[in-house]
Amino acid sequence: MERRDFLKRSILTGASISLGGSLMAAAIPSPARSRKITILHTNDIHSRIEPFPNDGGRNANQGGMTKLASVIQKIRREEDNILLLDAGDIFQGTPYFNFYGGELELRLMNEMGYDASTLGNHEFDNGMKGILDQIPNAGFGFISSNYDFSQTILNNVFLPYKIFRKNGIKIGVFGVGIELQGLVASKNYGDTKYLDPVTVSREMVQELKSKNCDLIICLSHLGHSYQSKKIDDLKLAAQVEGIDLIIGGHTHTFLDEPKLIIGPQGFTTVVNQSGTGALRLGKVDFEFTKENRINYASSQNLPIY
């Protein structure tokens, strides 16, 4: 699996780059001077439990949650401080969802040790009751920041954000989803109110900063990039200062390496997405100084063979 180092040029030339509001070191810091956090992430698994059929197609015998689990298990043996996240659309795509309504997917995610996910539009395919019925099968939290469920049966079911602590680092995670109107049958989301993801993201960043988070992550099911004015991950990164990492979904985008988006105030946000069907696993490593400042980051999108 080829390593994708999106700061390779600055490291090789001895230059430095601003990321997350702090100065990136020109070389990989030694373990004595830094602490490492590994973010593993998926998106748009779409009920792909088993690998794609071995039928000679492009993805034959690749991907799937069973093979994904083996890769995650291997990384857990190699890394100490892991956060495993998902950017939505866990449900829908194979008969497993039609028969079990999402239970199998969530139970397998529990086995893999997922820490959090956000909601994709396909989580609504069996309506809000379908979501409510499956939540007890998730041993991890669903984070949703820009859907207002206060007038629905999902009121107070989801967290607007969650803070994790790993190796002395505080990691704040929030989640934004795509507008459901026109994409999901209205009966399936009822009186859910859609809140502007840019406004909500700014509020979440301020909230997480006020709680002294050292790393801020957005789980986004907005989509990677659109030609229209429709908000996407790249526009979100450009408009909202303070997000260190956007983990994307919805558009099934296979990125060979993350995009670095520099905002108007010079803050750099890493944007990544890892396709669909558990064909890849995103892996972003952050290293922190003893003052809890990011001073190095690297990334791989690992193929699941």
ZADO-1210 file (C-alpha; in nm, 4 decimals, padded with zeros to 6 digits):
<atoms>
<atom x="00.0000" y="00.0000" z="00.0000" code="MET" pos="1"/>
<atom x="00.1635" y="00.3157" z="-00.1237" code="GLU" pos="2"/>
<atom x="00.2129" y="00.5871" z="00.1376" code="ARG" pos="3"/>
<atom x="00.0599" y="00.9216" z="00.0427" code="ARG" pos="4"/>
<atom x="00.2463" y="01.2006" z="00.2151" code="ASP" pos="5"/>
<atom x="00.0718" y="01.5261" z="00.1387" code="PHE" pos="6"/>
<atom x="00.3475" y="01.7241" z="00.3046" code="LEU" pos="7"/>
<atom x="00.6279" y="01.5429" z="00.1275" code="LYS" pos="8"/>
<atom x="00.7453" y="01.8466" z="-00.0657" code="ARG" pos="9"/>
<atom x="00.7756" y="02.0676" z="00.2408" code="SER" pos="10"/>
<atom x="00.9572" y="01.7937" z="00.4302" code="ILE" pos="11"/>
<atom x="01.2049" y="01.7257" z="00.1506" code="LEU" pos="12"/>
<atom x="01.2815" y="02.0929" z="00.0921" code="THR" pos="13"/>
<atom x="01.3047" y="02.1834" z="00.4587" code="GLY" pos="14"/>
<atom x="01.0195" y="02.4330" z="00.4204" code="ALA" pos="15"/>
<atom x="00.7358" y="02.4738" z="00.6664" code="SER" pos="16"/>
<atom x="00.3636" y="02.4977" z="00.6144" code="ILE" pos="17"/>
<atom x="00.0764" y="02.6276" z="00.8257" code="SER" pos="18"/>
<atom x="-00.1790" y="02.3635" z="00.9196" code="LEU" pos="19"/>
<atom x="-00.4457" y="02.3949" z="01.1837" code="GLY" pos="20"/>
<atom x="-00.3157" y="02.7351" z="01.2885" code="GLY" pos="21"/>
<atom x="00.0202" y="02.5961" z="01.3994" code="SER" pos="22"/>
<atom x="00.3600" y="02.5616" z="01.2337" code="LEU" pos="23"/>
<atom x="00.4290" y="02.2307" z="01.0617" code="MET" pos="24"/>
<atom x="00.7775" y="02.1006" z="01.1285" code="ALA" pos="25"/>
<atom x="01.0071" y="02.0463" z="00.8324" code="ALA" pos="26"/>
<atom x="01.0886" y="01.6931" z="00.9438" code="ALA" pos="27"/>
<atom x="00.9102" y="01.4165" z="01.1277" code="ILE" pos="28"/>
<atom x="00.9499" y="01.4909" z="01.4978" code="PRO" pos="29"/>
<atom x="01.0991" y="01.2273" z="01.7217" code="SER" pos="30"/>
<atom x="00.8702" y="01.0335" z="01.9578" code="PRO" pos="31"/>
<atom x="01.0331" y="01.2080" z="02.2509" code="ALA" pos="32"/>
<atom x="00.9060" y="01.5460" z="02.1303" code="ARG" pos="33"/>
<atom x="00.5654" y="01.4529" z="01.9939" code="SER" pos="34"/>
<atom x="00.2484" y="01.2520" z="02.0375" code="ARG" pos="35"/>
<atom x="00.0653" y="01.0820" z="01.7558" code="LYS" pos="36"/>
<atom x="-00.3093" y="01.0491" z="01.6923" code="ILE" pos="37"/>
<atom x="-00.4326" y="00.8247" z="01.4110" code="THR" pos="38"/>
<atom x="-00.7696" y="00.9012" z="01.2511" code="ILE" pos="39"/>
<atom x="-00.9181" y="00.6105" z="01.0545" code="LEU" pos="40"/>
<atom x="-01.2276" y="00.6845" z="00.8507" code="HIS" pos="41"/>
<atom x="-01.4844" y="00.5435" z="00.6100" code="THR" pos="42"/>
<atom x="-01.7868" y="00.6765" z="00.4236" code="ASN" pos="43"/>
<atom x="-02.0699" y="00.5404" z="00.2108" code="ASP" pos="44"/>
<atom x="-02.0251" y="00.1778" z="00.3137" code="ILE" pos="45"/>
<atom x="-02.3756" y="00.1142" z="00.1759" code="HIS" pos="46"/>
<atom x="-02.4375" y="-00.2208" z="00.3467" code="SER" pos="47"/>
<atom x="-02.1401" y="-00.3764" z="00.1676" code="ARG" pos="48"/>
<atom x="-02.0857" y="-00.6557" z="00.4195" code="ILE" pos="49"/>
<atom x="-01.8973" y="-00.8935" z="00.1925" code="GLU" pos="50"/>
<atom x="-01.6459" y="-00.8040" z="-00.0800" code="PRO" pos="51"/>
<atom x="-01.7740" y="-00.7160" z="-00.4245" code="PHE" pos="52"/>
<atom x="-01.8533" y="-01.0293" z="-00.6298" code="PRO" pos="53"/>
<atom x="-01.5596" y="-01.2091" z="-00.7842" code="ASN" pos="54"/>
<atom x="-01.7035" y="-01.1597" z="-01.1325" code="ASP" pos="55"/>
<atom x="-01.4107" y="-01.0071" z="-01.3168" code="GLY" pos="56"/>
<atom x="-01.5381" y="-00.6549" z="-01.2600" code="GLY" pos="57"/>
<atom x="-01.3245" y="-00.3575" z="-01.1588" code="ARG" pos="58"/>
<atom x="-01.3824" y="-00.4136" z="-00.7851" code="ASN" pos="59"/>
<atom x="-01.4002" y="-00.7920" z="-00.7942" code="ALA" pos="60"/>
<atom x="-01.3285" y="-00.9515" z="-00.4543" code="ASN" pos="61"/>
<atom x="-01.2346" y="-00.6130" z="-00.3058" code="GLN" pos="62"/>
<atom x="-01.3851" y="-00.4006" z="-00.0321" code="GLY" pos="63"/>
<atom x="-01.6587" y="-00.5002" z="00.2096" code="GLY" pos="64"/>
<atom x="-01.6789" y="-00.4780" z="00.5871" code="MET" pos="65"/>
<atom x="-01.5313" y="-00.8221" z="00.6488" code="THR" pos="66"/>
<atom x="-01.2060" y="-00.7335" z="00.4715" code="LYS" pos="67"/>
<atom x="-01.2135" y="-00.3833" z="00.6177" code="LEU" pos="68"/>
<atom x="-01.2228" y="-00.5341" z="00.9661" code="ALA" pos="69"/>
<atom x="-00.8982" y="-00.7232" z="00.9012" code="SER" pos="70"/>
<atom x="-00.7173" y="-00.4064" z="00.7899" code="VAL" pos="71"/>
<atom x="-00.8412" y="-00.2119" z="01.0935" code="ILE" pos="72"/>
<atom x="-00.7355" y="-00.4939" z="01.3238" code="GLN" pos="73"/>
<atom x="-00.3857" y="-00.4875" z="01.1727" code="LYS" pos="74"/>
<atom x="-00.3560" y="-00.1098" z="01.2193" code="ILE" pos="75"/>
<atom x="-00.4710" y="-00.1402" z="01.5813" code="ARG" pos="76"/>
<atom x="-00.1765" y="-00.3712" z="01.6430" code="ARG" pos="77"/>
<atom x="00.0585" y="-00.1071" z="01.5005" code="GLU" pos="78"/>
<atom x="-00.0877" y="00.2157" z="01.6417" code="GLU" pos="79"/>
<atom x="-00.1747" y="00.3116" z="01.9991" code="ASP" pos="80"/>
<atom x="-00.4104" y="00.6104" z="01.9746" code="ASN" pos="81"/>
<atom x="-00.6813" y="00.5540" z="01.7149" code="ILE" pos="82"/>
<atom x="-01.0116" y="00.7248" z="01.6467" code="LEU" pos="83"/>
<atom x="-01.2345" y="00.5365" z="01.3990" code="LEU" pos="84"/>
<atom x="-01.5017" y="00.7533" z="01.2326" code="LEU" pos="85"/>
<atom x="-01.7614" y="00.7299" z="00.9564" code="ASP" pos="86"/>
<atom x="-01.9191" y="01.0013" z="00.7403" code="ALA" pos="87"/>
<atom x="-02.2581" y="00.8440" z="00.6746" code="GLY" pos="88"/>
<atom x="-02.4584" y="00.6283" z="00.4326" code="ASP" pos="89"/>
<atom x="-02.3891" y="00.3137" z="00.6264" code="ILE" pos="90"/>
<atom x="-02.7271" y="00.1793" z="00.5097" code="PHE" pos="91"/>
<atom x="-02.8716" y="00.0672" z="00.1748" code="GLN" pos="92"/>
<atom x="-02.7068" y="-00.1013" z="-00.1210" code="GLY" pos="93"/>
<atom x="-02.7239" y="-00.4781" z="-00.0658" code="THR" pos="94"/>
<atom x="-02.9972" y="-00.7245" z="00.0418" code="PRO" pos="95"/>
<atom x="-02.8525" y="-00.7252" z="00.3941" code="TYR" pos="96"/>
<atom x="-03.0162" y="-00.3877" z="00.4512" code="PHE" pos="97"/>
<atom x="-03.3457" y="-00.5023" z="00.3006" code="ASN" pos="98"/>
<atom x="-03.3578" y="-00.8026" z="00.5334" code="PHE" pos="99"/>
<atom x="-03.2107" y="-00.6592" z="00.8550" code="TYR" pos="100"/>
<atom x="-03.2726" y="-00.2852" z="00.8287" code="GLY" pos="101"/>
<atom x="-02.9171" y="-00.1851" z="00.9245" code="GLY" pos="102"/>
<atom x="-02.8712" y="-00.4044" z="01.2319" code="GLU" pos="103"/>
<atom x="-02.5947" y="-00.6160" z="01.0810" code="LEU" pos="104"/>
<atom x="-02.3987" y="-00.3123" z="00.9625" code="GLU" pos="105"/>
<atom x="-02.4076" y="-00.1485" z="01.3055" code="LEU" pos="106"/>
<atom x="-02.3142" y="-00.4672" z="01.4876" code="ARG" pos="107"/>
<atom x="-02.0148" y="-00.5161" z="01.2605" code="LEU" pos="108"/>
<atom x="-01.9100" y="-00.1558" z="01.3201" code="MET" pos="109"/>
<atom x="-01.9265" y="-00.2257" z="01.6931" code="ASN" pos="110"/>
<atom x="-01.6931" y="-00.5208" z="01.6438" code="GLU" pos="111"/>
<atom x="-01.4494" y="-00.2973" z="01.4553" code="MET" pos="112"/>
<atom x="-01.4587" y="-00.0398" z="01.7354" code="GLY" pos="113"/>
<atom x="-01.6087" y="00.2637" z="01.5636" code="TYR" pos="114"/>
<atom x="-01.6129" y="00.5732" z="01.7823" code="ASP" pos="115"/>
<atom x="-01.8687" y="00.7853" z="01.5942" code="ALA" pos="116"/>
<atom x="-02.0605" y="00.8375" z="01.2711" code="SER" pos="117"/>
<atom x="-02.2783" y="01.1071" z="01.1212" code="THR" pos="118"/>
<atom x="-02.6050" y="01.0608" z="00.9321" code="LEU" pos="119"/>
<atom x="-02.6170" y="01.0172" z="00.5574" code="GLY" pos="120"/>
<atom x="-02.9323" y="01.0579" z="00.3517" code="ASN" pos="121"/>
<atom x="-02.9686" y="00.6800" z="00.3133" code="HIS" pos="122"/>
<atom x="-02.9979" y="00.6393" z="00.6891" code="GLU" pos="123"/>
<atom x="-03.3521" y="00.7749" z="00.6299" code="PHE" pos="124"/>
<atom x="-03.4505" y="00.5056" z="00.3792" code="ASP" pos="125"/>
<atom x="-03.6713" y="00.3289" z="00.6354" code="ASN" pos="126"/>
<atom x="-03.7931" y="00.6570" z="00.7812" code="GLY" pos="127"/>
<atom x="-03.7190" y="00.8053" z="01.1197" code="MET" pos="128"/>
<atom x="-03.8634" y="00.5029" z="01.2985" code="LYS" pos="129"/>
<atom x="-03.6217" y="00.2868" z="01.1013" code="GLY" pos="130"/>
<atom x="-03.3354" y="00.4943" z="01.2431" code="ILE" pos="131"/>
<atom x="-03.4783" y="00.4930" z="01.5942" code="LEU" pos="132"/>
<atom x="-03.5216" y="00.1147" z="01.5895" code="ASP" pos="133"/>
<atom x="-03.1571" y="00.0610" z="01.4886" code="GLN" pos="134"/>
<atom x="-02.9869" y="00.3084" z="01.7227" code="ILE" pos="135"/>
<atom x="-02.9755" y="00.0546" z="02.0120" code="PRO" pos="136"/>
<atom x="-02.7586" y="-00.1668" z="01.7903" code="ASN" pos="137"/>
<atom x="-02.4910" y="00.1012" z="01.7652" code="ALA" pos="138"/>
<atom x="-02.2348" y="00.0904" z="02.0427" code="GLY" pos="139"/>
<atom x="-02.1035" y="00.4273" z="01.9222" code="PHE" pos="140"/>
<atom x="-02.2557" y="00.7734" z="01.8998" code="GLY" pos="141"/>
<atom x="-02.4211" y="00.9295" z="01.5963" code="PHE" pos="142"/>
<atom x="-02.3286" y="01.2963" z="01.5712" code="ILE" pos="143"/>
<atom x="-02.5603" y="01.5352" z="01.3888" code="SER" pos="144"/>
<atom x="-02.5190" y="01.9120" z="01.4160" code="SER" pos="145"/>
<atom x="-02.7350" y="02.0654" z="01.1419" code="ASN" pos="146"/>
<atom x="-03.0538" y="01.8564" z="01.1498" code="TYR" pos="147"/>
<atom x="-03.3094" y="01.9909" z="01.3976" code="ASP" pos="148"/>
<atom x="-03.5099" y="01.6883" z="01.5138" code="PHE" pos="149"/>
<atom x="-03.6850" y="01.8711" z="01.7984" code="SER" pos="150"/>
<atom x="-04.0318" y="01.8183" z="01.6454" code="GLN" pos="151"/>
<atom x="-03.9753" y="01.4517" z="01.5599" code="THR" pos="152"/>
<atom x="-03.9377" y="01.1137" z="01.7291" code="ILE" pos="153"/>
<atom x="-03.5601" y="01.1594" z="01.6990" code="LEU" pos="154"/>
<atom x="-03.5545" y="01.4524" z="01.9407" code="ASN" pos="155"/>
<atom x="-03.2512" y="01.4257" z="02.1741" code="ASN" pos="156"/>
<atom x="-03.1344" y="01.1031" z="02.0097" code="VAL" pos="157"/>
<atom x="-02.8161" y="01.2449" z="01.8529" code="PHE" pos="158"/>
<atom x="-02.5253" y="01.4471" z="01.9852" code="LEU" pos="159"/>
<atom x="-02.4390" y="01.7825" z="01.8214" code="PRO" pos="160"/>
<atom x="-02.0722" y="01.7075" z="01.8908" code="TYR" pos="161"/>
<atom x="-01.8531" y="01.4797" z="02.0975" code="LYS" pos="162"/>
<atom x="-01.5121" y="01.5279" z="02.2559" code="ILE" pos="163"/>
<atom x="-01.2654" y="01.2413" z="02.2701" code="PHE" pos="164"/>
<atom x="-00.9435" y="01.2268" z="02.4704" code="ARG" pos="165"/>
<atom x="-00.6498" y="01.0340" z="02.3292" code="LYS" pos="166"/>
<atom x="-00.2943" y="01.0461" z="02.4604" code="ASN" pos="167"/>
<atom x="-00.3524" y="01.3810" z="02.6311" code="GLY" pos="168"/>
<atom x="-00.5097" y="01.5330" z="02.3158" code="ILE" pos="169"/>
<atom x="-00.8682" y="01.6643" z="02.3144" code="LYS" pos="170"/>
<atom x="-01.0410" y="01.5895" z="01.9850" code="ILE" pos="171"/>
<atom x="-01.3717" y="01.7576" z="01.9064" code="GLY" pos="172"/>
<atom x="-01.5965" y="01.5976" z="01.6431" code="VAL" pos="173"/>
<atom x="-01.9138" y="01.7398" z="01.4892" code="PHE" pos="174"/>
<atom x="-02.1233" y="01.6336" z="01.1912" code="GLY" pos="175"/>
<atom x="-02.3101" y="01.8039" z="00.9077" code="VAL" pos="176"/>
<atom x="-02.5474" y="01.6458" z="00.6574" code="GLY" pos="177"/>
<atom x="-02.6893" y="01.7270" z="00.3176" code="ILE" pos="178"/>
<atom x="-03.0289" y="01.8899" z="00.2657" code="GLU" pos="179"/>
<atom x="-03.2901" y="01.6112" z="00.2641" code="LEU" pos="180"/>
<atom x="-03.5614" y="01.7904" z="00.0669" code="GLN" pos="181"/>
<atom x="-03.5638" y="01.6642" z="-00.2909" code="GLY" pos="182"/>
<atom x="-03.3258" y="01.3823" z="-00.2035" code="LEU" pos="183"/>
<atom x="-03.5287" y="01.1845" z="00.0505" code="VAL" pos="184"/>
<atom x="-03.9036" y="01.1213" z="00.0493" code="ALA" pos="185"/>
<atom x="-04.0628" y="01.3840" z="00.2739" code="SER" pos="186"/>
<atom x="-04.2491" y="01.1207" z="00.4754" code="LYS" pos="187"/>
<atom x="-03.9123" y="00.9716" z="00.5738" code="ASN" pos="188"/>
<atom x="-03.7819" y="01.2854" z="00.7449" code="TYR" pos="189"/>
<atom x="-04.1077" y="01.4510" z="00.8462" code="GLY" pos="190"/>
<atom x="-04.0637" y="01.7715" z="01.0456" code="ASP" pos="191"/>
<atom x="-03.6846" y="01.7584" z="01.0479" code="THR" pos="192"/>
<atom x="-03.5465" y="02.1085" z="00.9932" code="LYS" pos="193"/>
<atom x="-03.2326" y="02.1584" z="00.7882" code="TYR" pos="194"/>
<atom x="-02.9892" y="02.4163" z="00.9282" code="LEU" pos="195"/>
<atom x="-02.7251" y="02.5927" z="00.7202" code="ASP" pos="196"/>
<atom x="-02.4069" y="02.3828" z="00.7472" code="PRO" pos="197"/>
<atom x="-02.1720" y="02.6828" z="00.7220" code="VAL" pos="198"/>
<atom x="-02.3419" y="02.8692" z="01.0072" code="THR" pos="199"/>
<atom x="-02.3646" y="02.5562" z="01.2199" code="VAL" pos="200"/>
<atom x="-02.0015" y="02.4630" z="01.1520" code="SER" pos="201"/>
<atom x="-01.8834" y="02.8046" z="01.2675" code="ARG" pos="202"/>
<atom x="-02.0864" y="02.7610" z="01.5857" code="GLU" pos="203"/>
<atom x="-01.9440" y="02.4135" z="01.6429" code="MET" pos="204"/>
<atom x="-01.5860" y="02.5333" z="01.5935" code="VAL" pos="205"/>
<atom x="-01.6357" y="02.8102" z="01.8472" code="GLN" pos="206"/>
<atom x="-01.7972" y="02.5704" z="02.0934" code="GLU" pos="207"/>
<atom x="-01.5184" y="02.3146" z="02.0609" code="LEU" pos="208"/>
<atom x="-01.2492" y="02.5817" z="02.0855" code="LYS" pos="209"/>
<atom x="-01.4140" y="02.7115" z="02.4023" code="SER" pos="210"/>
<atom x="-01.3740" y="02.3608" z="02.5414" code="LYS" pos="211"/>
<atom x="-01.0014" y="02.3694" z="02.4555" code="ASN" pos="212"/>
<atom x="-01.0044" y="02.1045" z="02.1843" code="CYS" pos="213"/>
<atom x="-00.6640" y="02.0546" z="02.0240" code="ASP" pos="214"/>
<atom x="-00.8004" y="01.8919" z="01.7059" code="LEU" pos="215"/>
<atom x="-01.1366" y="01.9688" z="01.5428" code="ILE" pos="216"/>
<atom x="-01.2897" y="01.7208" z="01.2971" code="ILE" pos="217"/>
<atom x="-01.6020" y="01.7587" z="01.0855" code="CYS" pos="218"/>
<atom x="-01.7854" y="01.4470" z="00.9665" code="LEU" pos="219"/>
<atom x="-01.9508" y="01.5725" z="00.6491" code="SER" pos="220"/>
<atom x="-02.2147" y="01.4129" z="00.4302" code="HIS" pos="221"/>
<atom x="-02.2380" y="01.7191" z="00.2064" code="LEU" pos="222"/>
<atom x="-02.0365" y="01.5878" z="-00.0878" code="GLY" pos="223"/>
<atom x="-01.6815" y="01.6635" z="-00.1985" code="HIS" pos="224"/>
<atom x="-01.7219" y="01.9237" z="-00.4734" code="SER" pos="225"/>
<atom x="-01.9983" y="02.0689" z="-00.6939" code="TYR" pos="226"/>
<atom x="-01.9812" y="02.3059" z="-00.9887" code="GLN" pos="227"/>
<atom x="-02.2893" y="02.4865" z="-00.8568" code="SER" pos="228"/>
<atom x="-02.3157" y="02.7111" z="-00.5504" code="LYS" pos="229"/>
<atom x="-02.4342" y="02.4140" z="-00.3467" code="LYS" pos="230"/>
<atom x="-02.2256" y="02.3823" z="-00.0325" code="ILE" pos="231"/>
<atom x="-01.9663" y="02.1031" z="-00.0386" code="ASP" pos="232"/>
<atom x="-01.6605" y="02.0016" z="00.1604" code="ASP" pos="233"/>
<atom x="-01.4220" y="02.2271" z="-00.0299" code="LEU" pos="234"/>
<atom x="-01.6475" y="02.5310" z="00.0077" code="LYS" pos="235"/>
<atom x="-01.7043" y="02.4520" z="00.3742" code="LEU" pos="236"/>
<atom x="-01.3287" y="02.4372" z="00.4357" code="ALA" pos="237"/>
<atom x="-01.2794" y="02.7685" z="00.2561" code="ALA" pos="238"/>
<atom x="-01.5549" y="02.9459" z="00.4489" code="GLN" pos="239"/>
<atom x="-01.5139" y="02.8098" z="00.8021" code="VAL" pos="240"/>
<atom x="-01.1900" y="02.8771" z="00.9875" code="GLU" pos="241"/>
<atom x="-01.0738" y="02.6301" z="01.2479" code="GLY" pos="242"/>
<atom x="-01.1653" y="02.2861" z="01.1137" code="ILE" pos="243"/>
<atom x="-00.8480" y="02.0761" z="01.1064" code="ASP" pos="244"/>
<atom x="-00.9940" y="01.7793" z="00.9168" code="LEU" pos="245"/>
<atom x="-01.3096" y="01.7293" z="00.7104" code="ILE" pos="246"/>
<atom x="-01.3966" y="01.3640" z="00.6557" code="ILE" pos="247"/>
<atom x="-01.6336" y="01.3629" z="00.3606" code="GLY" pos="248"/>
<atom x="-01.9030" y="01.1442" z="00.2145" code="GLY" pos="249"/>
<atom x="-02.2032" y="01.1321" z="-00.0203" code="HIS" pos="250"/>
<atom x="-02.0279" y="01.1761" z="-00.3575" code="THR" pos="251"/>
<atom x="-01.8322" y="00.8475" z="-00.3385" code="HIS" pos="252"/>
<atom x="-01.5127" y="01.0350" z="-00.4218" code="THR" pos="253"/>
<atom x="-01.1926" y="00.8312" z="-00.4341" code="PHE" pos="254"/>
<atom x="-00.9136" y="01.0709" z="-00.3428" code="LEU" pos="255"/>
<atom x="-00.5564" y="00.9544" z="-00.3930" code="ASP" pos="256"/>
<atom x="-00.4523" y="01.2131" z="-00.1362" code="GLU" pos="257"/>
<atom x="-00.6353" y="01.4740" z="00.0702" code="PRO" pos="258"/>
<atom x="-00.6953" y="01.8292" z="-00.0450" code="LYS" pos="259"/>
<atom x="-00.5431" y="02.1145" z="00.1548" code="LEU" pos="260"/>
<atom x="-00.7733" y="02.4180" z="00.1604" code="ILE" pos="261"/>
<atom x="-00.6341" y="02.7441" z="00.2910" code="ILE" pos="262"/>
<atom x="-00.8972" y="02.9823" z="00.4273" code="GLY" pos="263"/>
<atom x="-00.8960" y="03.3620" z="00.4090" code="PRO" pos="264"/>
<atom x="-00.7202" y="03.3880" z="00.7470" code="GLN" pos="265"/>
<atom x="-00.4507" y="03.1398" z="00.6452" code="GLY" pos="266"/>
<atom x="-00.5924" y="02.8421" z="00.8347" code="PHE" pos="267"/>
<atom x="-00.5377" y="02.5138" z="00.6491" code="THR" pos="268"/>
<atom x="-00.8030" y="02.2421" z="00.6520" code="THR" pos="269"/>
<atom x="-00.7363" y="01.8864" z="00.5377" code="VAL" pos="270"/>
<atom x="-01.0256" y="01.7415" z="00.3310" code="VAL" pos="271"/>
<atom x="-01.0418" y="01.3685" z="00.2630" code="ASN" pos="272"/>
<atom x="-01.2882" y="01.1090" z="00.1328" code="GLN" pos="273"/>
<atom x="-01.2397" y="00.7372" z="00.0740" code="SER" pos="274"/>
<atom x="-01.4860" y="00.6326" z="-00.1961" code="GLY" pos="275"/>
<atom x="-01.7601" y="00.3806" z="-00.1244" code="THR" pos="276"/>
<atom x="-01.8307" y="00.0167" z="-00.0414" code="GLY" pos="277"/>
<atom x="-01.5401" y="-00.0062" z="00.2069" code="ALA" pos="278"/>
<atom x="-01.3062" y="-00.0188" z="-00.0934" code="LEU" pos="279"/>
<atom x="-01.0661" y="00.2123" z="00.0886" code="ARG" pos="280"/>
<atom x="-00.9875" y="00.3109" z="00.4455" code="LEU" pos="281"/>
<atom x="-00.8749" y="00.6657" z="00.5108" code="GLY" pos="282"/>
<atom x="-00.5854" y="00.7084" z="00.7531" code="LYS" pos="283"/>
<atom x="-00.4686" y="01.0517" z="00.8683" code="VAL" pos="284"/>
<atom x="-00.1922" y="01.0794" z="01.1272" code="ASP" pos="285"/>
<atom x="-00.1429" y="01.3949" z="01.3327" code="PHE" pos="286"/>
<atom x="00.1589" y="01.4501" z="01.5533" code="GLU" pos="287"/>
<atom x="00.1486" y="01.7033" z="01.8352" code="PHE" pos="288"/>
<atom x="00.4158" y="01.8868" z="02.0295" code="THR" pos="289"/>
<atom x="00.4222" y="01.8769" z="02.4080" code="LYS" pos="290"/>
<atom x="00.2182" y="02.1999" z="02.3947" code="GLU" pos="291"/>
<atom x="-00.0557" y="02.0094" z="02.2033" code="ASN" pos="292"/>
<atom x="00.0097" y="02.1903" z="01.8764" code="ARG" pos="293"/>
<atom x="-00.0064" y="02.0072" z="01.5435" code="ILE" pos="294"/>
<atom x="00.3398" y="01.9961" z="01.3931" code="ASN" pos="295"/>
<atom x="00.3147" y="01.7132" z="01.1404" code="TYR" pos="296"/>
<atom x="00.0451" y="01.5356" z="00.9420" code="ALA" pos="297"/>
<atom x="00.0456" y="01.2572" z="00.6854" code="SER" pos="298"/>
<atom x="-00.2212" y="01.0575" z="00.5069" code="SER" pos="299"/>
<atom x="-00.2940" y="00.7328" z="00.3267" code="GLN" pos="300"/>
<atom x="-00.6087" y="00.6057" z="00.1599" code="ASN" pos="301"/>
<atom x="-00.5603" y="00.2323" z="00.1935" code="LEU" pos="302"/>
<atom x="-00.7125" y="-00.0070" z="-00.0622" code="PRO" pos="303"/>
<atom x="-00.9080" y="-00.2964" z="00.0859" code="ILE" pos="304"/>
<atom x="-00.8071" y="-00.6064" z="-00.1120" code="TYR" pos="305"/>
</atoms>
